[in-house]
C-alpha cells in the first residue's frame, strides 16, 4: 500500500517531485568544488613556475597526491591545504578564491 501511495504522490505538483536525489546532487557539487580548488592550486603553481614535483617537495606531500588534487580527484584535508598554501607562499584562503584561469 505504501508503494502505491508513493507512486500516486509522484503525479502531484509536490515541490519534492522535481528535486534530484540528494546523493546525486551532493556528489556533483562536491566534484565541482574539488575541481575548482584543484584548478586554483594548478593556476598558482604555474604562476610560480613550479612543477607538481617541486610543489609536493615544498609541501611535504606526495607528488601523486598533488596531481589528484589538481584533477579534482582528491579531497585535501585542512592540514594539507595549509601545507600547499605555505609552499605556494599564499594564505590558505587564496586557494579558495576564483582565479584568472590562466593556467
Secondary structure, 3 states (H helix, E strand, C coil): CHHHHHHHHHCCCCHHHHCCCHHHHHHHHHHHHHHHHHHHHHHHHHHHCCCHHHHHHHHCCCHHHHHHHHCCCCCCCHHHHHHHHHHHCCCHHHHHCCCCCCC
